[in-house]
């Protein structure tokens, strides 16, 4: 057996039970050096539990049987990178601590410069070449995409023989996603095994050598990637591959109604640095505005300004012609109800010790003043309407999948009866079937509620097709805005043109043979 045929990690007949329920059942996995092995499936299918088994990590109180063997270090890039980055330490300190362990054998006078060189190289390999400003920041001052690439740099610094990448392109724009794909391919080309856990079938199709399709904790189909794409055998695999993005809505004539939200001369800062400049932007009743751009372009900062979560800004934000206070602390109950925010990281937005149903109902009690029993009934109706059963609704957040928690977060915001619903990358990291379900829900809300407007923060142009209008951000500047069909088919700004062309290339790339 050649070295390339010897697995660097292997899982045999893995079964993980929680309270007698199997969340992974009979999984087998061989991870070979220099190859990309992808695990795909819906939220809750067992992908992350299987990937974490390679690190020897399991859910609390889990009963584990089977055999897991690993040769060498395993690096991990999680779906929610903020959870593994110390918020009190700057990026330079986080990475330098790792680099110092690798230069201990050098003369003392050379260690500092050698460690810094390794840090800069790792950041460049993780698609963060302009590292100097970033090194001085704390994790909360980075975009979700930047946080994810810092964690990737940590994994590369560790010199791991296996990298488990859990949704590494989640929240990334098409340009950054393409660079991450190229980097992971380069990692595999250096002989490092990559275990890719992903809902993004374009990324899997481009990168993977081997694919395991999971459903309800079991592997329902596996094999070489090229065979699986061309001739899937299991019905669930065909369902994943056949899921299609929503059809773009027909665009109406220019809206002449008064906007529900109006933004004028908005300049937002992190410390002394201006990170966003938006001269003018409006959102009309019943309209969906998609804000797109690469990671770090200012999309989330804009959303947080609208929601009162980022108060370090100048300019005007009006709701129905009335100025909104910069901070949510100074907004009254009606204003808090009117603008609701659904976070990208749904898990971090819930108290892990309280049942989901109670947390969803609490919104109606606090912001609408209704009694707890009525709020609970309305919360359960809303949750079941979004696809969560009564049993799931009564569980605590750690017992739900990422897709289930995202639906719960959406339900919690809807319990406020908002005028404007801000959705920050809420389809990121969801499988194609679940993502389509969420988009169908949003489309139905727009259709059924004339008084509701949506602001979609997204890197995914398929998600942006839901919108009536699109605003494009690049490096903190609003470079283009207009009707969605025009932006998607005939963009005018060079950056928007590049974004559309890169997306088209990603969708058309063929499997690596």
C-alpha positions as CSV (number, residue, x, y, z in Angstrom):
1,X,0.0,0.0,0.0
2,X,1.5,3.4,-1.0
3,X,1.7,6.3,1.4
4,X,-1.1,8.1,-0.5
5,X,-3.4,5.1,0.1
6,X,-2.8,5.0,3.8
7,X,-5.5,7.0,5.7
8,X,-4.4,9.8,8.0
9,X,-7.8,9.4,9.8
10,X,-10.4,6.7,9.8
11,X,-13.8,6.2,11.4
12,X,-15.3,2.8,11.7
13,X,-19.0,2.1,12.7
14,X,-19.3,5.4,14.7
15,X,-22.6,5.7,16.7
16,X,-23.3,8.8,18.9
17,X,-26.4,8.7,21.1
18,X,-27.9,11.5,23.2
19,X,-30.8,10.5,25.5
20,X,-31.2,7.3,23.6
21,X,-31.5,9.0,20.2
22,X,-28.8,8.3,17.6
23,X,-27.5,11.5,16.0
24,X,-24.8,9.5,14.1
25,X,-25.4,5.9,13.4
26,X,-23.0,3.4,11.7
27,X,-20.8,6.0,10.0
28,X,-17.6,4.8,8.2
29,X,-15.0,7.3,6.9
30,X,-11.5,7.0,5.4
31,X,-9.5,10.3,5.1
32,X,-6.6,10.1,2.7
33,X,-3.7,12.6,2.4
34,X,-4.0,15.1,-0.3
35,X,-7.7,14.4,-0.9
36,X,-10.9,16.4,-0.1
37,X,-13.6,14.3,1.4
38,X,-17.0,16.1,1.6
39,X,-19.9,15.3,3.9
40,X,-23.1,16.8,2.7
41,X,-26.7,16.7,3.9
42,X,-29.4,18.7,5.6
43,X,-29.0,20.5,8.9
44,X,-29.1,17.9,11.7
45,X,-27.9,15.1,9.4
46,X,-24.8,14.4,11.6
47,X,-22.1,16.1,9.5
48,X,-20.6,18.2,12.2
49,X,-20.8,15.5,14.8
50,X,-18.9,13.2,12.5
51,X,-16.3,15.9,11.7
52,X,-15.8,16.7,15.4
53,X,-15.2,13.0,16.2
54,X,-11.9,13.4,14.3
55,X,-10.9,15.9,17.1
56,X,-12.2,13.6,19.8
57,X,-15.0,16.0,20.7
58,X,-18.6,14.9,21.2
59,X,-21.8,16.5,22.6
60,X,-22.2,16.6,26.4
61,X,-23.5,13.3,27.9
62,X,-23.2,11.5,24.5
63,X,-22.8,7.7,24.4
64,X,-20.2,6.9,21.8
65,X,-19.3,3.5,20.2
66,X,-17.1,2.7,17.3
67,X,-13.5,3.4,16.4
68,X,-11.8,6.7,15.5
69,X,-8.1,6.8,14.6
70,X,-6.1,9.8,13.6
71,X,-2.4,10.1,12.6
72,X,-1.0,13.6,13.5
73,X,-2.7,16.9,14.3
74,X,-6.2,17.9,13.2
75,X,-7.1,21.5,12.6
76,X,-10.7,22.7,12.8
77,X,-12.4,25.6,11.0
78,X,-15.9,25.9,12.6
79,X,-19.0,27.2,11.1
80,X,-19.3,30.0,13.7
81,X,-15.7,31.2,14.0
82,X,-16.4,33.8,16.8
83,X,-17.0,30.9,19.2
84,X,-13.3,29.8,19.0
85,X,-11.7,33.3,19.0
86,X,-10.9,34.9,22.3
87,X,-12.8,38.2,22.2
88,X,-10.3,39.9,24.6
89,X,-7.2,39.4,22.5
90,X,-6.1,41.0,19.3
91,X,-5.6,38.9,16.2
92,X,-1.9,39.3,16.3
93,X,-1.8,37.8,19.8
94,X,-4.0,34.9,18.9
95,X,-1.8,33.9,16.0
96,X,1.6,34.7,17.4
97,X,1.0,32.4,20.4
98,X,0.7,29.5,18.0
99,X,3.7,30.6,15.8
100,X,6.0,30.9,18.8
101,X,5.6,27.2,19.6
102,X,7.1,26.4,16.2
103,X,10.2,28.6,16.5
104,X,11.4,27.6,19.9
105,X,14.5,25.9,18.5
106,X,15.7,29.0,16.8
107,X,18.1,31.4,18.4
108,X,16.3,33.9,20.7
109,X,17.1,36.9,18.5
110,X,15.4,35.3,15.5
111,X,12.3,34.0,17.2
112,X,10.2,37.2,17.0
113,X,10.8,37.8,13.4
114,X,10.4,34.2,12.4
115,X,7.1,33.9,14.3
116,X,5.8,37.1,12.6
117,X,6.8,35.7,9.2
118,X,4.8,32.5,9.9
119,X,1.8,34.5,11.0
120,X,1.8,36.7,7.8
121,X,2.3,33.7,5.6
122,X,-0.6,31.9,7.2
123,X,-2.9,34.9,6.8
124,X,-1.9,35.2,3.2
125,X,-2.6,31.5,2.6
126,X,-6.0,32.1,4.3
127,X,-6.8,34.8,1.8
128,X,-6.0,37.7,4.1
129,X,-2.9,39.2,2.4
130,X,-3.4,42.8,3.7
131,X,-2.9,41.7,7.3
132,X,-1.4,44.8,9.0
133,X,-4.7,46.6,9.9
134,X,-6.4,43.3,10.7
135,X,-3.7,42.2,13.2
136,X,-4.4,45.2,15.4
137,X,-8.1,44.4,15.7
138,X,-10.1,42.2,18.1
139,X,-12.3,39.5,16.7
140,X,-15.5,41.4,17.2
141,X,-14.1,44.1,14.9
142,X,-13.9,41.7,12.0
143,X,-16.6,40.6,9.6
144,X,-17.8,37.0,9.8
145,X,-15.8,36.1,6.7
146,X,-12.6,37.6,8.2
147,X,-13.1,35.7,11.4
148,X,-13.5,32.5,9.5
149,X,-10.2,33.1,7.6
150,X,-8.4,33.9,10.8
151,X,-9.4,30.5,12.2
152,X,-8.3,28.9,8.9
153,X,-4.9,30.7,9.4
154,X,-4.7,29.2,12.9
155,X,-5.3,25.7,11.5
156,X,-2.6,26.2,8.9
157,X,-0.2,27.5,11.6
158,X,-0.7,24.3,13.5
159,X,0.7,22.3,10.7
160,X,-2.2,19.8,10.8
161,X,-2.2,16.7,8.7
162,X,-6.0,16.9,8.5
163,X,-8.2,20.0,8.4
164,X,-11.8,19.7,9.2
165,X,-13.5,22.6,7.5
166,X,-17.1,23.1,8.7
167,X,-18.9,25.3,6.3
168,X,-15.7,27.3,5.5
169,X,-17.5,29.5,2.8
170,X,-20.5,30.3,5.0
171,X,-21.2,34.0,4.8
172,X,-18.7,34.6,2.0
173,X,-19.2,36.6,-1.2
174,X,-18.5,34.9,-4.5
175,X,-15.1,36.4,-4.9
176,X,-13.9,35.4,-1.4
177,X,-15.6,32.0,-1.8
178,X,-13.6,31.4,-5.0
179,X,-10.3,32.3,-3.2
180,X,-11.2,30.0,-0.2
181,X,-11.9,27.2,-2.7
182,X,-8.6,27.7,-4.4
183,X,-6.8,27.8,-1.0
184,X,-8.4,24.5,0.2
185,X,-7.4,23.0,-3.1
186,X,-3.9,24.2,-2.6
187,X,-3.9,22.8,1.0
188,X,-4.9,19.4,-0.4
189,X,-2.2,19.7,-3.1
190,X,0.4,20.0,-0.4
191,X,-0.6,16.5,0.9
192,X,-2.9,17.7,3.7
193,X,-6.3,15.8,4.0
194,X,-9.3,18.1,4.0
195,X,-12.7,17.0,5.5
196,X,-15.2,19.4,4.1
197,X,-18.6,19.7,5.8
198,X,-20.7,21.8,3.6
199,X,-24.2,22.7,2.4
200,X,-22.8,24.6,-0.6
201,X,-22.9,22.1,-3.5
202,X,-21.1,24.4,-5.8
203,X,-18.1,24.4,-3.5
204,X,-18.4,20.6,-3.0
205,X,-18.7,20.0,-6.7
206,X,-15.5,22.1,-7.3
207,X,-13.4,20.7,-4.5
208,X,-14.4,17.2,-3.5
209,X,-12.7,14.0,-4.6
210,X,-15.0,11.8,-2.5
211,X,-18.5,12.6,-1.2
212,X,-20.6,11.1,1.7
213,X,-24.3,12.0,1.7
214,X,-25.8,12.0,5.1
215,X,-29.4,11.9,6.3
216,X,-30.7,11.5,9.9
217,X,-27.2,10.4,11.1
218,X,-26.6,7.8,8.5
219,X,-24.6,7.8,5.3
220,X,-27.1,7.0,2.5
221,X,-24.7,7.3,-0.4
222,X,-21.0,7.6,-0.9
223,X,-18.4,7.4,-3.6
224,X,-16.2,9.4,-6.0
225,X,-17.5,12.9,-6.6
226,X,-17.7,12.7,-10.3
227,X,-19.9,9.6,-10.2
228,X,-22.2,11.0,-7.6
229,X,-22.9,14.2,-9.5
230,X,-23.5,12.4,-12.7
231,X,-25.5,9.4,-11.5
232,X,-26.8,9.8,-7.9
233,X,-28.4,6.6,-6.7
234,X,-30.3,7.6,-3.5
235,X,-33.5,9.6,-3.6
236,X,-32.2,12.0,-0.9
237,X,-29.1,12.8,-3.0
238,X,-31.2,13.5,-6.0
239,X,-33.4,15.8,-3.9
240,X,-30.4,17.8,-2.7
241,X,-29.0,18.1,-6.2
242,X,-32.4,19.1,-7.8
243,X,-33.2,21.9,-5.3
244,X,-33.2,25.1,-7.3
245,X,-32.9,28.8,-6.3
246,X,-36.1,30.8,-6.3
247,X,-37.2,32.4,-9.6
248,X,-36.5,36.2,-9.7
249,X,-39.5,38.2,-9.0
250,X,-41.0,40.4,-11.7
251,X,-39.9,44.0,-11.1
252,X,-42.5,46.6,-10.8
253,X,-42.3,50.2,-11.9
254,X,-40.5,52.7,-9.6
255,X,-42.2,52.7,-6.2
256,X,-43.8,56.1,-5.5
257,X,-44.9,55.4,-1.9
258,X,-43.1,57.0,1.0
259,X,-40.2,54.8,2.2
260,X,-40.5,53.0,5.5
261,X,-36.8,53.4,6.0
262,X,-34.6,56.3,4.6
263,X,-30.9,56.5,5.1
264,X,-29.0,59.8,4.4
265,X,-25.3,60.4,4.5
266,X,-24.5,57.5,6.8
267,X,-20.9,57.1,7.9
268,X,-20.1,54.4,10.3
269,X,-16.8,53.9,12.2
270,X,-14.8,51.2,14.1
271,X,-12.7,53.3,16.4
272,X,-11.1,56.0,14.2
273,X,-11.5,54.2,10.9
274,X,-14.6,54.8,8.7
275,X,-15.8,51.4,7.6
276,X,-19.0,52.4,5.8
277,X,-20.2,55.4,3.7
278,X,-23.8,55.3,2.3
279,X,-25.0,58.6,0.8
280,X,-28.6,57.5,0.4
281,X,-30.7,54.4,0.5
282,X,-34.4,53.7,0.9
283,X,-36.7,50.7,1.7
284,X,-40.3,50.9,0.7
285,X,-43.3,49.1,2.3
286,X,-43.6,45.6,1.1
287,X,-40.2,45.7,-0.6
288,X,-37.2,43.5,-0.3
289,X,-33.8,45.1,-0.5
290,X,-30.8,42.9,-0.8
291,X,-27.4,44.2,0.3
292,X,-24.5,42.3,-1.3
293,X,-20.7,42.6,-1.4
294,X,-17.6,40.7,-0.3
295,X,-16.9,39.9,3.3
296,X,-15.8,43.0,5.2
297,X,-17.5,45.4,2.8
298,X,-19.7,46.9,5.5
299,X,-22.9,44.9,4.9
300,X,-23.4,43.8,8.5
301,X,-22.3,47.2,9.8
302,X,-25.1,48.8,7.8
303,X,-27.6,46.3,9.2
304,X,-26.4,46.9,12.7
305,X,-26.8,50.7,12.3
306,X,-30.4,50.2,11.1
307,X,-31.1,48.0,14.1
308,X,-29.4,50.3,16.7
309,X,-26.7,47.8,17.4
310,X,-23.9,50.0,16.0
311,X,-24.1,53.5,17.4
312,X,-20.8,54.9,16.2
313,X,-22.1,56.6,13.1
314,X,-23.1,59.9,11.7
315,X,-26.0,60.6,9.3
316,X,-29.8,60.0,9.4
317,X,-31.9,56.9,9.6
318,X,-35.6,57.6,9.5
319,X,-38.5,55.2,10.2
320,X,-41.8,56.4,8.6
321,X,-40.4,59.9,8.5
322,X,-39.3,59.9,12.2
323,X,-35.6,59.9,13.2
324,X,-34.4,56.7,14.8
325,X,-32.1,57.0,17.8
326,X,-28.6,55.6,17.0
327,X,-28.7,53.1,19.9
328,X,-31.4,50.7,20.6
329,X,-31.1,51.7,24.3
330,X,-32.7,55.0,23.4
331,X,-35.4,53.5,21.1
332,X,-38.9,53.2,22.5
333,X,-40.9,50.0,22.5
334,X,-42.7,50.8,19.2
335,X,-39.3,51.5,17.5
336,X,-37.8,48.3,18.9
337,X,-40.8,46.4,17.5
338,X,-40.6,48.0,14.1
339,X,-37.1,47.1,13.3
340,X,-36.1,43.5,14.1
341,X,-32.8,41.7,13.4
342,X,-32.2,38.1,12.6
343,X,-28.5,37.2,13.2
344,X,-26.3,35.1,11.0
345,X,-25.1,33.0,14.0
346,X,-28.5,31.9,15.3
347,X,-26.9,29.6,18.0
348,X,-25.1,32.5,19.7
349,X,-28.4,34.6,19.7
350,X,-30.2,32.1,22.0
351,X,-29.8,31.4,25.7
352,X,-28.7,27.7,25.7
353,X,-30.4,26.9,29.0
354,X,-34.0,28.0,28.2
355,X,-36.4,26.3,25.9
356,X,-36.7,27.8,22.5
357,X,-40.4,28.3,22.7
358,X,-40.1,30.4,25.9
359,X,-37.5,32.6,24.2
360,X,-39.6,33.1,21.1
361,X,-42.7,33.9,23.2
362,X,-40.8,36.4,25.3
363,X,-40.5,38.8,22.4
364,X,-44.3,39.2,22.2
365,X,-44.5,39.7,26.0
366,X,-41.8,42.4,26.2
367,X,-42.5,44.3,23.0
368,X,-46.2,43.9,22.5
369,X,-47.3,43.6,26.1
370,X,-49.5,40.5,25.7
371,X,-49.9,37.9,28.4
372,X,-47.4,34.9,28.5
373,X,-50.1,32.3,27.7
374,X,-51.3,34.1,24.6
375,X,-47.7,34.8,23.6
376,X,-46.8,31.1,24.0
377,X,-49.7,30.0,21.8
378,X,-48.8,32.5,19.1
379,X,-45.1,31.5,19.3
380,X,-46.0,27.8,18.8
381,X,-48.2,28.6,15.9
382,X,-45.4,30.7,14.3
383,X,-42.8,28.0,14.9
384,X,-44.9,25.2,13.5
385,X,-45.7,27.4,10.5
386,X,-41.9,27.6,9.9
387,X,-41.5,23.9,10.0
388,X,-40.6,23.3,13.7
389,X,-42.7,20.7,15.5
390,X,-44.0,21.2,19.0
391,X,-41.4,18.8,20.3
392,X,-38.5,20.7,18.8
393,X,-39.9,24.0,20.0
394,X,-39.8,22.8,23.6
395,X,-36.2,21.8,23.4
396,X,-33.2,23.9,24.5
397,X,-31.1,25.4,21.7
398,X,-28.1,22.9,21.9
399,X,-30.6,20.2,21.0
400,X,-31.5,21.8,17.6
401,X,-29.6,21.9,14.4
402,X,-28.4,25.2,12.8
403,X,-31.2,25.2,10.3
404,X,-33.8,24.6,13.0
405,X,-32.4,27.4,15.2
406,X,-32.4,29.8,12.2
407,X,-36.1,29.2,11.8
408,X,-36.6,29.8,15.5
409,X,-34.7,33.1,15.3
410,X,-36.9,34.1,12.4
411,X,-40.0,33.2,14.4
412,X,-38.8,35.2,17.4
413,X,-38.4,38.3,15.2
414,X,-41.8,37.9,13.6
415,X,-43.4,37.7,17.1
416,X,-42.7,41.5,17.4
417,X,-44.9,42.2,14.3
418,X,-42.1,44.3,12.7
419,X,-42.3,46.8,10.0
420,X,-38.7,46.0,8.8
421,X,-37.1,42.6,9.1
422,X,-33.3,42.6,8.8
423,X,-32.0,39.1,7.9
424,X,-28.2,38.9,8.2
425,X,-26.9,36.0,6.1
426,X,-29.7,33.7,7.5
427,X,-29.4,31.2,4.6
428,X,-25.6,30.8,5.0
429,X,-24.6,27.3,5.9
430,X,-28.0,25.8,5.1
431,X,-28.4,22.9,2.7
432,X,-30.2,23.5,-0.6
433,X,-33.5,22.1,0.6
434,X,-33.6,24.0,3.9
435,X,-32.4,27.2,2.2
436,X,-35.1,27.0,-0.3
437,X,-37.6,26.5,2.5
438,X,-36.4,29.6,4.3
439,X,-36.6,31.7,1.1
440,X,-40.1,30.4,0.4
441,X,-41.1,31.5,3.9
442,X,-39.6,35.0,3.3
443,X,-41.3,35.2,-0.1
444,X,-44.6,34.2,1.5
445,X,-44.2,36.9,4.2
446,X,-43.7,39.6,1.5
447,X,-46.7,38.3,-0.4
448,X,-49.1,38.0,2.6
449,X,-48.0,41.1,4.6
450,X,-48.1,44.4,2.7
451,X,-46.8,46.3,5.8
452,X,-43.6,44.2,6.1
453,X,-40.3,45.1,4.4
454,X,-37.2,43.0,4.2
455,X,-33.5,43.9,4.2
456,X,-31.4,40.9,3.2
457,X,-27.7,41.0,4.0
458,X,-26.2,38.3,1.8
459,X,-23.2,37.1,-0.1
460,X,-25.4,34.6,-2.1
461,X,-26.7,36.0,-5.3
462,X,-29.3,33.2,-5.5
463,X,-30.7,34.5,-2.2
464,X,-30.5,38.1,-3.6
465,X,-32.9,37.0,-6.4
466,X,-35.7,37.2,-3.9
467,X,-35.2,41.0,-3.7
468,X,-36.9,43.8,-5.6
469,X,-33.8,46.0,-5.4
470,X,-30.1,45.3,-4.8
471,X,-27.5,47.6,-3.2
472,X,-23.8,46.6,-3.8
473,X,-21.1,47.5,-1.2
474,X,-17.4,47.3,-1.8
475,X,-14.7,48.4,0.8
476,X,-17.4,50.3,2.7
477,X,-18.7,52.3,-0.2
478,X,-22.1,52.0,-1.9
479,X,-21.0,51.4,-5.5
480,X,-24.3,50.5,-7.1
481,X,-28.0,50.1,-6.5
482,X,-31.1,49.5,-8.6
483,X,-33.7,47.0,-9.6
484,X,-32.6,43.4,-8.9
485,X,-33.1,42.2,-12.5
486,X,-30.9,45.0,-13.8
487,X,-28.2,44.5,-11.3
488,X,-28.1,40.7,-11.8
489,X,-28.2,40.8,-15.6
490,X,-26.6,44.1,-16.6
491,X,-24.4,45.5,-13.7
492,X,-22.6,48.8,-14.4
493,X,-19.9,49.1,-11.7
494,X,-16.7,47.2,-12.4
495,X,-16.9,45.5,-8.9
496,X,-20.4,44.3,-9.5
497,X,-19.4,43.0,-12.9
498,X,-16.6,41.1,-11.3
499,X,-18.9,39.7,-8.6
500,X,-21.4,38.4,-11.2
501,X,-18.7,36.9,-13.4
502,X,-17.1,35.1,-10.5
503,X,-20.4,33.7,-9.4
504,X,-21.1,32.4,-12.9
505,X,-17.6,30.7,-13.0
506,X,-18.2,29.0,-9.6
507,X,-21.6,27.6,-10.8
508,X,-20.1,26.3,-14.0
509,X,-16.9,24.7,-12.6
510,X,-16.7,20.9,-13.0
511,X,-15.5,18.3,-10.5
512,X,-11.8,17.7,-10.0
513,X,-11.0,14.4,-11.7
